[in-house]
Amino acid sequence: MIDTTTNNTVKPPRYLFLIGAPRSGTTWLQLLLAQNPTVATTSETHLFTQYFNLLEKRWRHETGRLQDGHKVNGLTQLIDEKEFYSVLRSFADRVLTHSGVENSGATLFMEKTPENTLHAGLISRVYPEAYFLHIIRDPRAVVSSFSNAAKTWWAWAPTGPISVTRRWRDNIKKGRYFGDLTDRYLEVRYEDLVSDGSRELLRIWEWLEIRSDIKQCDRAIQACQIDNLKSGSDDVVKPWSIENEPEGFFREGGINMWREEMSDTDISAVEYIAGDLLDELGYESATKPGYRLYINLIRFRITEGLYKGVRCINRSLEWKLRRALAKL
């Protein structure tokens, strides 16, 4: 293991991508890991989701046109694919290591943007040697958290159990795809962090080959208590100004709070959409077979039908509006 407390040898930087569906505890885990002086990080950069993603799409468009025999103006005139990804890597290195400007002891640079789960191929092409830590949370708790966020600080957040669960399912499946691309992939459950956080942190440090002990992990858990995060306490190592996060951003995310906050119909809808993935991840169904289950599923299917209908109407209106504007 790397002993970061006694070895003063300069080590090459390593990179960790913390991934997970939104409202799954990604920020909390990021702050827990940031309590270790070997880790440098910052708030979400969207480097891959909103910058590199667009560049790669353009690159793929140009190379596809070339393969079809078309003349193309663009970067493909000047560089090949290997150099294209080398340029992205150089830029990314500079951006991500910038988070360690004030932390000379940092050897691990962590990037956390939840939507990174949707870009496994791109990130793996730029950072084939990186580590990927995937936090997974019960979808019913994720739905409940989205609903709470919409009531407090995230007014435009999706709140319906249908859309949120589908988004969760898509994120989980695409996030787990990282495990098919590299053996430097680890899953951690939000529920395990809540119930036995120190042990889970120690497991993560062992996986990263960074020396730690249970007392250090205890201190990190204690520092990142919800009251400290809400107040921006000096007890917390703050990679960014967490005290400026909107009120309600940090929430007491109990494991079973969703049981009190969600209706039976919504719970049934989440479990119906999550389906086999819920079982695969080991989350027990809360909906008991019987008359109530069938009533809830009927309600859900009616709601789902209305949801699809509204989406079709919105798309039709949007198409008509675009055509009208194009004629102006």
C-alpha positions in Angstrom: 0.0 0.0 0.0 1.0 3.6 -0.5 2.0 5.1 2.9 1.1 8.8 2.5 2.2 9.7 6.0 5.8 8.7 5.9 7.0 8.5 2.3 8.0 11.8 0.9 8.8 10.5 -2.6 6.9 12.4 -5.3 4.4 10.1 -6.8 2.7 10.4 -10.2 -0.9 11.6 -9.9 -3.7 9.0 -9.9 -7.3 9.7 -10.9 -10.6 8.6 -9.3 -14.0 9.1 -10.8 -16.8 8.9 -8.3 -20.0 8.0 -10.1 -23.6 7.4 -9.1 -27.2 8.4 -9.9 -28.1 11.9 -8.7 -29.3 12.0 -5.1 -27.5 8.8 -4.3 -25.0 10.3 -1.8 -22.2 11.1 -4.2 -21.5 14.5 -2.6 -21.4 13.0 0.9 -19.0 10.3 -0.2 -16.9 12.8 -2.0 -16.5 14.9 1.2 -15.8 11.8 3.2 -12.9 10.9 0.9 -11.7 14.5 0.8 -11.0 14.4 4.5 -7.8 12.4 3.6 -4.9 14.8 2.8 -3.9 12.7 -0.1 -7.1 13.5 -2.0 -7.8 16.6 -4.0 -11.2 17.4 -5.5 -13.6 20.2 -6.2 -17.3 20.7 -7.0 -18.8 19.2 -10.2 -16.7 20.2 -13.3 -19.0 18.7 -16.0 -15.7 18.3 -17.9 -16.8 15.1 -19.7 -20.5 15.6 -19.8 -20.7 19.1 -21.2 -17.3 19.7 -22.8 -15.5 16.5 -24.0 -18.8 14.9 -24.9 -19.5 17.5 -27.5 -16.0 17.4 -28.8 -16.1 13.6 -29.2 -19.5 13.7 -30.9 -18.0 16.1 -33.5 -14.9 13.9 -33.9 -17.1 10.9 -34.5 -19.2 12.8 -37.0 -16.1 13.8 -38.9 -14.5 10.4 -38.9 -17.8 8.8 -39.9 -18.0 11.2 -42.9 -14.4 10.4 -43.9 -15.1 6.6 -43.8 -18.1 7.2 -46.1 -15.8 8.9 -48.6 -16.8 12.5 -48.0 -14.5 15.5 -47.8 -14.5 16.9 -44.3 -13.2 20.1 -42.9 -12.2 19.9 -39.2 -9.7 18.5 -36.8 -9.4 15.2 -38.7 -7.4 17.1 -41.3 -4.7 17.8 -38.7 -4.6 15.0 -36.1 -5.4 11.3 -35.9 -7.6 9.7 -33.2 -4.7 8.9 -30.9 -3.6 12.5 -30.9 -7.2 13.7 -30.4 -7.5 11.7 -27.2 -4.0 12.7 -26.1 -5.1 16.4 -26.4 -8.2 15.7 -24.3 -6.0 13.9 -21.7 -3.6 16.8 -21.5 -6.4 19.3 -20.9 -8.1 17.0 -18.4 -4.9 16.5 -16.4 -4.4 20.2 -16.1 -8.0 20.8 -15.0 -8.3 18.0 -12.5 -4.8 18.5 -10.9 -5.7 22.2 -10.5 -7.9 21.1 -7.6 -4.7 20.2 -5.8 -3.1 23.6 -6.1 -3.5 24.3 -2.4 -2.8 20.7 -1.4 0.8 19.9 -2.2 0.4 16.4 -0.6 -2.3 15.3 -3.0 -1.6 12.2 -5.0 -5.2 11.2 -5.9 -7.4 13.6 -7.9 -11.1 12.9 -7.7 -13.8 14.0 -10.1 -17.4 13.8 -9.2 -20.1 14.7 -11.7 -23.1 12.3 -11.4 -23.8 12.4 -15.1 -20.4 10.8 -15.7 -22.1 7.5 -15.3 -23.5 8.0 -18.8 -20.1 8.4 -20.4 -18.1 5.3 -19.5 -16.6 4.8 -23.0 -15.4 8.4 -23.3 -13.9 8.6 -19.8 -12.2 5.2 -20.2 -10.7 6.3 -23.5 -9.2 9.4 -21.9 -8.3 7.7 -18.6 -7.9 4.0 -19.2 -5.9 3.6 -15.9 -8.3 5.5 -13.7 -10.3 4.2 -10.7 -14.1 4.2 -10.7 -16.0 4.2 -7.5 -19.8 3.7 -7.9 -22.1 4.5 -5.1 -25.6 2.9 -5.3 -28.7 3.8 -3.3 -32.1 2.3 -3.0 -34.3 3.8 -5.8 -37.2 4.5 -3.4 -34.9 6.7 -1.3 -33.6 8.4 -4.5 -37.2 9.2 -5.5 -38.0 10.5 -2.1 -34.8 12.6 -2.1 -35.7 14.1 -5.5 -39.2 15.0 -4.2 -37.7 16.7 -1.2 -35.2 18.6 -3.3 -38.0 19.9 -5.5 -39.8 21.3 -2.5 -36.8 23.1 -1.1 -33.9 24.1 -3.4 -34.3 22.3 -6.8 -37.5 23.7 -8.2 -36.9 22.1 -11.7 -36.0 18.7 -10.4 -38.0 15.7 -11.8 -40.3 14.4 -9.1 -42.5 11.8 -10.5 -41.6 8.2 -9.5 -41.8 7.1 -13.1 -39.2 9.5 -14.6 -36.9 9.4 -11.6 -36.8 5.6 -11.4 -36.2 5.3 -15.1 -33.3 7.8 -14.7 -32.0 5.8 -11.7 -32.2 2.5 -13.7 -30.4 4.0 -16.7 -27.7 5.4 -14.4 -27.1 2.1 -12.6 -26.9 0.0 -15.7 -24.5 2.5 -17.5 -22.5 3.0 -14.3 -21.9 -0.7 -13.9 -20.7 -0.8 -17.5 -17.4 0.7 -16.1 -16.9 -2.6 -14.5 -16.8 -4.3 -17.9 -14.2 -1.9 -19.1 -11.7 -2.1 -16.2 -10.9 -4.1 -13.1 -10.4 -0.8 -11.2 -14.1 -0.6 -10.4 -15.7 -0.8 -7.0 -19.3 -0.5 -5.8 -20.3 0.8 -2.5 -23.8 0.9 -1.1 -25.2 4.1 0.4 -26.9 2.1 3.1 -23.6 0.5 4.1 -22.0 3.9 4.4 -24.9 5.0 6.7 -24.8 1.9 8.9 -21.1 1.2 9.1 -19.4 4.1 7.4 -15.9 3.7 8.9 -15.6 0.1 7.7 -16.8 1.0 4.2 -14.3 3.9 4.0 -11.5 1.6 5.1 -12.5 -0.9 2.4 -12.3 2.0 -0.2 -8.9 3.1 1.0 -7.6 -0.5 0.8 -8.9 -0.8 -2.7 -7.1 2.4 -3.6 -4.0 1.2 -1.9 -3.9 4.2 0.4 -2.9 3.5 4.0 -5.5 4.5 6.6 -7.0 3.0 9.7 -10.3 2.8 11.4 -9.6 5.8 13.7 -9.0 8.1 10.7 -12.2 6.8 9.1 -14.1 7.5 12.3 -12.8 11.1 12.3 -14.0 11.5 8.6 -17.4 10.2 9.5 -17.7 12.5 12.5 -16.5 15.5 10.5 -19.0 15.0 7.8 -22.1 14.8 10.1 -25.1 16.5 8.5 -25.0 19.5 10.9 -21.4 20.2 10.1 -22.1 20.1 6.4 -25.2 22.4 6.7 -23.2 24.9 8.7 -19.9 24.7 6.7 -18.2 23.9 10.0 -14.4 24.3 10.2 -14.3 20.6 11.3 -14.8 19.7 7.7 -12.1 19.8 5.1 -14.0 21.8 2.4 -12.8 21.4 -1.2 -15.2 24.1 -2.1 -17.5 26.5 -0.3 -20.1 24.0 0.9 -21.7 26.6 3.1 -22.9 28.3 -0.1 -24.9 25.2 -1.2 -28.7 26.0 -1.2 -30.7 25.3 1.9 -31.9 21.7 1.9 -29.0 20.5 -0.3 -27.6 18.5 2.6 -30.3 16.3 4.0 -30.5 13.7 6.8 -30.7 10.8 4.4 -31.9 8.0 6.6 -32.0 4.5 5.1 -35.8 4.0 5.5 -37.2 7.6 5.4 -38.8 6.8 2.1 -41.3 4.5 3.9 -42.8 7.5 5.6 -42.5 10.0 2.8 -43.9 8.0 -0.1 -47.4 6.8 -0.9 -48.1 3.1 -1.5 -48.8 3.9 -5.1 -45.5 5.6 -5.6 -43.6 2.7 -3.9 -45.4 0.2 -6.2 -44.5 2.3 -9.2 -40.8 2.4 -8.3 -40.6 -1.3 -7.6 -42.4 -2.1 -10.8 -40.0 0.0 -13.0 -36.8 -1.0 -11.1 -38.0 -4.6 -11.5 -35.2 -7.2 -11.7 -32.5 -4.6 -11.0 -34.1 -4.1 -7.5 -33.8 -7.8 -6.8 -30.3 -8.0 -8.4 -29.0 -5.3 -6.0 -30.6 -7.1 -3.0 -33.2 -4.5 -2.2 -36.4 -6.1 -0.8 -39.8 -5.3 -2.2 -42.1 -3.4 0.2 -45.2 -4.1 -1.8 -47.0 -7.3 -0.7 -48.8 -9.4 -3.2 -52.6 -9.0 -3.0 -55.5 -6.7 -3.9 -53.7 -3.5 -3.0 -50.8 -4.3 -5.2 -53.0 -4.8 -8.2 -54.9 -1.6 -7.5 -51.6 0.3 -7.2 -50.3 -1.1 -10.5 -53.5 -0.1 -12.3 -53.1 3.4 -10.9 -49.5 3.4 -12.0 -50.3 2.2 -15.5 -52.9 4.9 -15.9 -50.4 7.5 -14.7 -47.7 6.1 -17.0 -50.2 6.3 -19.9 -51.0 9.9 -19.1 -47.2 10.6 -18.8 -46.5 9.1 -22.3 -49.5 11.0 -23.7 -48.3 14.4 -22.4 -44.8 13.7 -23.7 -46.1 13.0 -27.2 -48.2 16.1 -27.1 -45.2 18.2 -26.0 -43.1 16.8 -28.8 -45.7 17.5 -31.4 -46.2 21.0 -30.2 -42.4 21.6 -30.1 -42.1 20.3 -33.7 -44.9 22.5 -34.9 -43.4 25.5 -33.1 -40.0 24.9 -34.8 -41.6 24.7 -38.2 -43.5 27.9 -37.5 -40.3 29.7 -36.4 -38.4 28.4 -39.4 -40.9 30.1 -41.7 -40.4 33.5 -40.1 
